[in-house]
């Protein structure tokens, strides 16, 4: 039987006019690694494709909350209902998974993100700040039109380079100019952003086993990838 957890909202932060971060009370029995995502639905609602969303976990376990960041300006029933919740209300969380943990195999990492997708990467940066073993460097290329950039101050660090652009053309120019054939690439963002980024990487000679996405192994083919995984 699937285990569900009813979690209290302990804080809500307005990141900008379109984006909110929800902080949930963390039960001591729940653990996860950086790059994990969870399933979220509402209290008293039967889980279904319309009432459940996958949310990247923004925090690490030692931060003692389970948080996620999301755009709330999308006109869907789920986002409208979420935007009306306040501190003290509850959400139901279940099924934590991870496809995006840090690979510590002595290869540089390159993170590609779009907008709120950087929330998936925040815990990876935080884990790297604590322990750099097996990762010589991280480069982060992001396309984002909102300023200040999400978590900009939190994800700075030694051996980390951040590059921000505000349009697709500059993003793809930077991406193709800076491709590192020895690096591992983490790609987060909208489906179309991921598909276009991965296509560009493969055109520059990157292989499927160098590219990580926050999707099930069985769906990698939808993003121009075979089922090769990096360990």
Secondary structure as the mmCIF struct_conf table of DSSP 4:
data_model
#
loop_
_struct_conf.conf_type_id
_struct_conf.id
_struct_conf.beg_label_comp_id
_struct_conf.beg_label_asym_id
_struct_conf.beg_label_seq_id
_struct_conf.end_label_comp_id
_struct_conf.end_label_asym_id
_struct_conf.end_label_seq_id
STRN STRN1 UNK A 4 UNK A 16
TURN_TY1_P TURN_TY1_P1 UNK A 17 UNK A 18
STRN STRN2 UNK A 19 UNK A 25
HELX_LH_PP_P HELX_LH_PP_P1 UNK A 26 UNK A 27
TURN_TY1_P TURN_TY1_P2 UNK A 28 UNK A 29
TURN_TY1_P TURN_TY1_P3 UNK A 34 UNK A 35
STRN STRN3 UNK A 36 UNK A 42
TURN_TY1_P TURN_TY1_P4 UNK A 43 UNK A 44
TURN_TY1_P TURN_TY1_P5 UNK A 49 UNK A 51
STRN STRN4 UNK A 53 UNK A 56
BEND BEND1 UNK A 59 UNK A 59
HELX_RH_3T_P HELX_RH_3T_P1 UNK A 61 UNK A 63
STRN STRN5 UNK A 65 UNK A 71
BEND BEND2 UNK A 74 UNK A 74
BEND BEND3 UNK A 76 UNK A 76
HELX_RH_AL_P HELX_RH_AL_P1 UNK A 77 UNK A 83
TURN_TY1_P TURN_TY1_P6 UNK A 84 UNK A 84
TURN_TY1_P TURN_TY1_P7 UNK A 87 UNK A 88
STRN STRN6 UNK A 90 UNK A 98
BEND BEND4 UNK A 99 UNK A 99
BEND BEND5 UNK A 105 UNK A 106
STRN STRN7 UNK A 109 UNK A 114
HELX_RH_3T_P HELX_RH_3T_P2 UNK A 115 UNK A 117
HELX_RH_AL_P HELX_RH_AL_P2 UNK A 118 UNK A 130
TURN_TY1_P TURN_TY1_P8 UNK A 133 UNK A 134
STRN STRN8 UNK A 138 UNK A 143
BEND BEND6 UNK A 146 UNK A 148
HELX_LH_PP_P HELX_LH_PP_P2 UNK A 149 UNK A 149
TURN_TY1_P TURN_TY1_P9 UNK A 150 UNK A 155
TURN_TY1_P TURN_TY1_P10 UNK A 158 UNK A 159
STRN STRN9 UNK A 160 UNK A 165
BEND BEND7 UNK A 166 UNK A 167
HELX_RH_AL_P HELX_RH_AL_P3 UNK A 168 UNK A 177
TURN_TY1_P TURN_TY1_P11 UNK A 178 UNK A 178
TURN_TY1_P TURN_TY1_P12 UNK A 181 UNK A 182
STRN STRN10 UNK A 184 UNK A 188
BEND BEND8 UNK A 189 UNK A 189
HELX_RH_AL_P HELX_RH_AL_P4 UNK A 191 UNK A 203
TURN_TY1_P TURN_TY1_P13 UNK A 204 UNK A 205
HELX_RH_3T_P HELX_RH_3T_P3 UNK A 208 UNK A 210
STRN STRN11 UNK A 211 UNK A 213
BEND BEND9 UNK A 214 UNK A 215
HELX_RH_3T_P HELX_RH_3T_P4 UNK A 217 UNK A 223
TURN_TY1_P TURN_TY1_P14 UNK A 224 UNK A 224
BEND BEND10 UNK A 227 UNK A 227
#
